[in-house]
């Protein structure tokens, strides 16, 4: 078990950090640098890489708190379609995302049911097609997506369909987020989809959830690291009574608490992503990492705001980008109580 980044992953992280630190449009810059094409197969002019490499991009997006749709496009779209989709689905949907010209997303949640394993949404056959009905909540960037990966229940179990958000029977209701990023409740009323819109895999819903968790956690790891770095810089430069704030024992103790939280989350996320990338059973590690993030990240960001003093409540200050994104991400994971309940269910067998 070696969690150290290999040469390729190290270069990807460095390139992503450089691109996101430039004044250019960060989304177009990510596409132009090839970082959105990492997981595409070589026949589609991709690099044939996987979740471990994509995680490095998402971590750097989080570290910069960059306002780009990398999480839905890559973790909810490219990774699951590359893994579960047919060659025709990959050829149609993935190259436009890699070029920065299109988006993909997934409808993982239902009312009061985050990351639902047995969806209440259904798909039933009629006249050679499938009719999808149900309500999905907190779907990021649904309004601008080419397709929404939509878990449903059928007479034979669960499945994932590729739903066009512009199809007849689809209603998109905008919902607010802390960070202001686009998010929607998606209402599906007998939306007709073809057999070719099915992701052919018996465990498609579970696989989609794994990619979603891994991507969210990689993004969250970067958010915590970025907020910590910003706060360390502030307390090192801000003086009080002729001394930098970092020289005061109370401040040093609080920043140490944030450091411990960030490093604990980082280790848990690294372990989970490593197992998933290695083809091992990563479900327990993903659940552990999701709980640690949902439980520790909001408290750590609150401490960062406190250590910034008055500037910490200024909405134009960069720290708000981190704390708002952490709030949205924690909600997407279901919150600390939900994640603890999932761990309890796992321990109970």
LOBA-307095 format. One record per residue (C-alpha): residue number from 1; x, y, z. Coordinates in steps of 0.2 Angstrom, whole numbers, always signed. Example, Ala and Ser with C-alpha at 12.3 -4.5 7.8 and 13.67 -1.06 7.14 Angstrom:
BEGIN
+-----+-------+-------+-------+
|   i |  east | north |    up |
+-----+-------+-------+-------+
|   1 |   +62 |   -22 |   +39 |
|   2 |   +68 |    -5 |   +36 |
+-----+-------+-------+-------+
//
This chain:
BEGIN
+-----+-------+-------+-------+
|   i |  east | north |    up |
+-----+-------+-------+-------+
|   1 |    +0 |    +0 |    +0 |
|   2 |    +8 |   +16 |    -6 |
|   3 |    -1 |   +32 |    -6 |
|   4 |   +13 |   +42 |   -13 |
|   5 |    +8 |   +51 |   -30 |
|   6 |   +17 |   +44 |   -45 |
|   7 |   +26 |   +55 |   -57 |
|   8 |   +11 |   +57 |   -69 |
|   9 |    -1 |   +62 |   -54 |
|  10 |   +12 |   +74 |   -47 |
|  11 |   +13 |   +82 |   -64 |
|  12 |    -6 |   +83 |   -66 |
|  13 |    -8 |   +91 |   -49 |
|  14 |    +6 |  +104 |   -53 |
|  15 |    -2 |  +108 |   -70 |
|  16 |   -19 |  +110 |   -63 |
|  17 |   -13 |  +122 |   -50 |
|  18 |    -4 |  +132 |   -63 |
|  19 |   -19 |  +133 |   -74 |
|  20 |   -31 |  +138 |   -60 |
|  21 |   -19 |  +151 |   -54 |
|  22 |   -18 |  +160 |   -71 |
|  23 |   -30 |  +175 |   -75 |
|  24 |   -38 |  +165 |   -90 |
|  25 |   -55 |  +158 |   -90 |
|  26 |   -51 |  +143 |   -78 |
|  27 |   -64 |  +131 |   -87 |
|  28 |   -57 |  +134 |  -104 |
|  29 |   -40 |  +134 |   -98 |
|  30 |   -43 |  +116 |   -90 |
|  31 |   -49 |  +110 |  -107 |
|  32 |   -35 |  +118 |  -117 |
|  33 |   -22 |  +110 |  -105 |
|  34 |   -30 |   +93 |  -108 |
|  35 |   -35 |   +91 |   -90 |
|  36 |   -53 |   +87 |   -94 |
|  37 |   -48 |   +73 |  -106 |
|  38 |   -37 |   +63 |   -93 |
|  39 |   -50 |   +49 |   -92 |
|  40 |   -55 |   +48 |  -110 |
|  41 |   -49 |   +32 |  -119 |
|  42 |   -35 |   +35 |  -132 |
|  43 |   -47 |   +32 |  -146 |
|  44 |   -56 |   +48 |  -141 |
|  45 |   -39 |   +57 |  -140 |
|  46 |   -39 |   +55 |  -121 |
|  47 |   -25 |   +49 |  -109 |
|  48 |   -34 |   +33 |  -103 |
|  49 |   -31 |   +37 |   -85 |
|  50 |   -43 |   +35 |   -71 |
|  51 |   -51 |   +41 |   -54 |
|  52 |   -34 |   +44 |   -46 |
|  53 |   -28 |   +56 |   -59 |
|  54 |   -45 |   +65 |   -60 |
|  55 |   -45 |   +66 |   -41 |
|  56 |   -29 |   +77 |   -42 |
|  57 |   -38 |   +89 |   -54 |
|  58 |   -53 |   +90 |   -42 |
|  59 |   -41 |   +93 |   -27 |
|  60 |   -33 |  +107 |   -35 |
|  61 |   -50 |  +115 |   -41 |
|  62 |   -54 |  +114 |   -22 |
|  63 |   -38 |  +121 |   -16 |
|  64 |   -41 |  +136 |   -28 |
|  65 |   -60 |  +137 |   -24 |
|  66 |   -62 |  +139 |   -43 |
|  67 |   -80 |  +142 |   -49 |
|  68 |   -79 |  +128 |   -62 |
|  69 |   -91 |  +113 |   -65 |
|  70 |   -77 |  +101 |   -63 |
|  71 |   -85 |   +90 |   -50 |
|  72 |  -101 |   +86 |   -60 |
|  73 |   -93 |   +85 |   -77 |
|  74 |   -79 |   +74 |   -72 |
|  75 |   -85 |   +64 |   -56 |
|  76 |  -103 |   +63 |   -61 |
|  77 |  -101 |   +62 |   -80 |
|  78 |   -85 |   +57 |   -88 |
|  79 |   -79 |   +44 |   -75 |
|  80 |   -95 |   +34 |   -74 |
|  81 |   -99 |   +35 |   -93 |
|  82 |   -81 |   +30 |   -97 |
|  83 |   -83 |   +15 |   -85 |
|  84 |  -101 |   +10 |   -88 |
|  85 |  -106 |   +17 |  -105 |
|  86 |  -105 |    +9 |  -122 |
|  87 |   -93 |   +14 |  -135 |
|  88 |  -106 |   +24 |  -144 |
|  89 |  -111 |   +33 |  -128 |
|  90 |   -93 |   +37 |  -124 |
|  91 |   -90 |   +44 |  -142 |
|  92 |  -105 |   +55 |  -142 |
|  93 |  -104 |   +62 |  -124 |
|  94 |   -86 |   +63 |  -118 |
|  95 |   -76 |   +73 |  -132 |
|  96 |   -87 |   +89 |  -130 |
|  97 |   -84 |   +88 |  -111 |
|  98 |   -66 |   +86 |  -114 |
|  99 |   -66 |  +101 |  -125 |
| 100 |   -75 |  +112 |  -112 |
| 101 |   -90 |  +114 |  -124 |
| 102 |  -103 |  +103 |  -114 |
| 103 |  -107 |   +97 |   -97 |
| 104 |  -113 |   +81 |   -89 |
| 105 |  -121 |   +79 |   -72 |
| 106 |  -130 |   +66 |   -61 |
| 107 |  -146 |   +66 |   -51 |
| 108 |  -140 |   +57 |   -35 |
| 109 |  -153 |   +63 |   -23 |
| 110 |  -172 |   +62 |   -20 |
| 111 |  -182 |   +71 |    -7 |
| 112 |  -175 |   +67 |   +11 |
| 113 |  -165 |   +53 |    +3 |
| 114 |  -147 |   +58 |    -2 |
| 115 |  -137 |   +46 |   -13 |
| 116 |  -152 |   +35 |   -13 |
| 117 |  -147 |   +17 |   -17 |
| 118 |  -165 |   +11 |   -21 |
| 119 |  -173 |   +25 |   -31 |
| 120 |  -191 |   +30 |   -29 |
| 121 |  -190 |   +36 |   -47 |
| 122 |  -195 |   +23 |   -59 |
| 123 |  -193 |   +18 |   -78 |
| 124 |  -206 |    +7 |   -86 |
| 125 |  -207 |    +0 |  -104 |
| 126 |  -219 |    +7 |  -117 |
| 127 |  -220 |    +5 |  -136 |
| 128 |  -201 |    +1 |  -137 |
| 129 |  -196 |   +15 |  -125 |
| 130 |  -194 |   +18 |  -107 |
| 131 |  -204 |   +31 |   -97 |
| 132 |  -194 |   +39 |   -83 |
| 133 |  -204 |   +47 |   -69 |
| 134 |  -199 |   +54 |   -52 |
| 135 |  -192 |   +69 |   -43 |
| 136 |  -173 |   +72 |   -41 |
| 137 |  -166 |   +85 |   -29 |
| 138 |  -150 |   +95 |   -29 |
| 139 |  -144 |   +91 |   -46 |
| 140 |  -129 |  +102 |   -50 |
| 141 |  -128 |  +111 |   -67 |
| 142 |  -144 |  +102 |   -73 |
| 143 |  -149 |  +117 |   -84 |
| 144 |  -133 |  +117 |   -94 |
| 145 |  -130 |   +98 |   -95 |
| 146 |  -130 |   +88 |  -111 |
| 147 |  -137 |   +73 |  -101 |
| 148 |  -141 |   +69 |   -83 |
| 149 |  -136 |   +52 |   -76 |
| 150 |  -152 |   +47 |   -68 |
| 151 |  -154 |   +32 |   -56 |
| 152 |  -171 |   +23 |   -57 |
| 153 |  -179 |    +7 |   -51 |
| 154 |  -186 |    -5 |   -64 |
| 155 |  -195 |   -21 |   -63 |
| 156 |  -178 |   -30 |   -63 |
| 157 |  -169 |   -19 |   -51 |
| 158 |  -160 |    -2 |   -52 |
| 159 |  -152 |    +6 |   -67 |
| 160 |  -145 |   +22 |   -73 |
| 161 |  -153 |   +31 |   -88 |
| 162 |  -145 |   +46 |   -98 |
| 163 |  -159 |   +59 |   -98 |
| 164 |  -159 |   +74 |  -109 |
| 165 |  -164 |   +89 |   -98 |
| 166 |  -173 |   +97 |  -113 |
| 167 |  -184 |   +82 |  -116 |
| 168 |  -203 |   +83 |  -115 |
| 169 |  -209 |   +79 |   -97 |
| 170 |  -193 |   +86 |   -89 |
| 171 |  -196 |  +101 |   -77 |
| 172 |  -181 |  +110 |   -70 |
| 173 |  -184 |  +120 |   -54 |
| 174 |  -169 |  +131 |   -48 |
| 175 |  -164 |  +129 |   -30 |
| 176 |  -152 |  +140 |   -20 |
| 177 |  -135 |  +135 |   -15 |
| 178 |  -122 |  +143 |    -2 |
| 179 |  -109 |  +146 |   -16 |
| 180 |  -122 |  +152 |   -29 |
| 181 |  -118 |  +138 |   -41 |
| 182 |  -132 |  +132 |   -52 |
| 183 |  -143 |  +118 |   -44 |
| 184 |  -160 |  +111 |   -48 |
| 185 |  -174 |  +100 |   -43 |
| 186 |  -178 |   +89 |   -58 |
| 187 |  -196 |   +83 |   -60 |
| 188 |  -198 |   +69 |   -72 |
| 189 |  -215 |   +65 |   -79 |
| 190 |  -215 |   +50 |   -91 |
| 191 |  -199 |   +56 |  -100 |
| 192 |  -196 |   +45 |  -115 |
| 193 |  -179 |   +37 |  -116 |
| 194 |  -172 |   +25 |  -128 |
| 195 |  -164 |    +8 |  -124 |
| 196 |  -147 |   +16 |  -130 |
| 197 |  -149 |   +28 |  -116 |
| 198 |  -146 |   +15 |  -103 |
| 199 |  -129 |   +12 |   -94 |
| 200 |  -127 |    -6 |   -96 |
| 201 |  -121 |   -12 |   -79 |
| 202 |  -130 |   -22 |   -66 |
| 203 |  -121 |   -12 |   -52 |
| 204 |  -122 |    +5 |   -61 |
| 205 |  -130 |   +14 |   -47 |
| 206 |  -117 |    +9 |   -34 |
| 207 |  -103 |   +13 |   -46 |
| 208 |  -110 |   +30 |   -50 |
| 209 |  -111 |   +33 |   -31 |
| 210 |   -93 |   +28 |   -29 |
| 211 |   -87 |   +40 |   -42 |
| 212 |   -98 |   +53 |   -35 |
| 213 |   -91 |   +51 |   -17 |
| 214 |   -73 |   +50 |   -23 |
| 215 |   -74 |   +66 |   -33 |
| 216 |   -83 |   +75 |   -19 |
| 217 |   -70 |   +70 |    -7 |
| 218 |   -56 |   +75 |   -18 |
| 219 |   -64 |   +92 |   -20 |
| 220 |   -67 |   +93 |    -2 |
| 221 |   -49 |   +89 |    +2 |
| 222 |   -43 |  +103 |    -8 |
| 223 |   -56 |  +115 |    -1 |
| 224 |   -49 |  +111 |   +17 |
| 225 |   -31 |  +113 |   +12 |
| 226 |   -34 |  +129 |    +3 |
| 227 |   -44 |  +137 |   +18 |
| 228 |   -30 |  +131 |   +29 |
| 229 |   -17 |  +139 |   +18 |
| 230 |   -26 |  +156 |   +17 |
| 231 |   -29 |  +156 |   +36 |
| 232 |   -10 |  +152 |   +40 |
| 233 |    -5 |  +166 |   +28 |
| 234 |   -17 |  +178 |   +37 |
| 235 |   -12 |  +174 |   +55 |
| 236 |    +6 |  +175 |   +50 |
| 237 |    +5 |  +192 |   +42 |
| 238 |    -8 |  +201 |   +54 |
| 239 |    +0 |  +209 |   +69 |
| 240 |    -8 |  +213 |   +86 |
| 241 |    +2 |  +221 |  +100 |
| 242 |   +17 |  +221 |   +89 |
| 243 |   +17 |  +202 |   +86 |
| 244 |   +10 |  +191 |   +72 |
| 245 |    -6 |  +183 |   +77 |
| 246 |    +2 |  +166 |   +75 |
| 247 |   +14 |  +170 |   +89 |
| 248 |    -1 |  +169 |  +102 |
| 249 |    -4 |  +152 |  +110 |
| 250 |   -23 |  +152 |  +108 |
| 251 |   -21 |  +156 |   +89 |
| 252 |    -8 |  +143 |   +87 |
| 253 |   -19 |  +130 |   +95 |
| 254 |   -34 |  +134 |   +85 |
| 255 |   -24 |  +133 |   +68 |
| 256 |   -17 |  +117 |   +74 |
| 257 |   -35 |  +110 |   +76 |
| 258 |   -38 |  +115 |   +58 |
| 259 |   -22 |  +107 |   +52 |
| 260 |   -27 |   +91 |   +61 |
| 261 |   -44 |   +90 |   +53 |
| 262 |   -37 |   +94 |   +36 |
| 263 |   -24 |   +80 |   +37 |
| 264 |   -36 |   +68 |   +44 |
| 265 |   -48 |   +71 |   +30 |
| 266 |   -33 |   +70 |   +17 |
| 267 |   -27 |   +53 |   +24 |
| 268 |   -45 |   +46 |   +23 |
| 269 |   -48 |   +53 |    +6 |
| 270 |   -32 |   +47 |    -1 |
| 271 |   -35 |   +29 |    +6 |
| 272 |   -52 |   +28 |    -2 |
| 273 |   -47 |   +35 |   -19 |
| 274 |   -32 |   +23 |   -19 |
| 275 |   -42 |    +8 |   -16 |
| 276 |   -55 |   +13 |   -29 |
| 277 |   -42 |   +16 |   -42 |
| 278 |   -33 |    +0 |   -38 |
| 279 |   -49 |   -10 |   -41 |
| 280 |   -52 |   -15 |   -23 |
| 281 |   -67 |   -13 |   -12 |
| 282 |   -67 |    +5 |    -7 |
| 283 |   -85 |    +7 |    +0 |
| 284 |   -80 |    +6 |   +18 |
| 285 |   -66 |   +19 |   +16 |
| 286 |   -77 |   +30 |    +6 |
| 287 |   -90 |   +30 |   +20 |
| 288 |   -77 |   +34 |   +33 |
| 289 |   -69 |   +48 |   +23 |
| 290 |   -87 |   +55 |   +19 |
| 291 |   -91 |   +55 |   +38 |
| 292 |   -74 |   +64 |   +42 |
| 293 |   -77 |   +77 |   +30 |
| 294 |   -95 |   +80 |   +34 |
| 295 |   -91 |   +81 |   +52 |
| 296 |   -75 |   +90 |   +53 |
| 297 |   -74 |  +102 |   +38 |
| 298 |   -88 |  +114 |   +43 |
| 299 |   -81 |  +116 |   +61 |
| 300 |   -63 |  +119 |   +53 |
| 301 |   -70 |  +132 |   +42 |
| 302 |   -79 |  +141 |   +56 |
| 303 |   -62 |  +141 |   +65 |
| 304 |   -54 |  +149 |   +50 |
| 305 |   -67 |  +163 |   +49 |
| 306 |   -65 |  +166 |   +68 |
| 307 |   -46 |  +167 |   +66 |
| 308 |   -48 |  +180 |   +52 |
| 309 |   -58 |  +192 |   +64 |
| 310 |   -68 |  +205 |   +55 |
| 311 |   -62 |  +201 |   +38 |
| 312 |   -68 |  +184 |   +40 |
| 313 |   -86 |  +190 |   +39 |
| 314 |   -83 |  +200 |   +23 |
| 315 |   -92 |  +190 |    +9 |
| 316 |   -80 |  +197 |    -4 |
| 317 |   -65 |  +189 |    +5 |
| 318 |   -59 |  +173 |    -3 |
| 319 |   -62 |  +163 |   +13 |
| 320 |   -81 |  +164 |    +9 |
| 321 |   -79 |  +154 |    -7 |
| 322 |   -71 |  +140 |    +3 |
| 323 |   -84 |  +139 |   +17 |
| 324 |   -99 |  +141 |    +5 |
| 325 |   -92 |  +127 |    -6 |
| 326 |   -89 |  +116 |   +10 |
| 327 |  -107 |  +119 |   +15 |
| 328 |  -114 |  +113 |    -2 |
| 329 |  -102 |   +98 |    -2 |
| 330 |  -107 |   +93 |   +15 |
| 331 |  -125 |   +94 |   +10 |
| 332 |  -122 |   +84 |    -6 |
| 333 |  -114 |   +70 |    +5 |
| 334 |  -130 |   +70 |   +16 |
| 335 |  -123 |   +78 |   +31 |
| 336 |  -113 |   +71 |   +46 |
| 337 |  -128 |   +63 |   +54 |
| 338 |  -132 |   +54 |   +38 |
| 339 |  -114 |   +48 |   +35 |
| 340 |  -113 |   +42 |   +53 |
| 341 |  -129 |   +32 |   +51 |
| 342 |  -121 |   +24 |   +35 |
| 343 |  -106 |   +19 |   +45 |
| 344 |  -117 |   +12 |   +59 |
| 345 |  -126 |    +2 |   +47 |
| 346 |  -110 |    -5 |   +40 |
| 347 |  -103 |    -9 |   +57 |
| 348 |  -120 |   -18 |   +61 |
| 349 |  -118 |   -29 |   +46 |
+-----+-------+-------+-------+
//
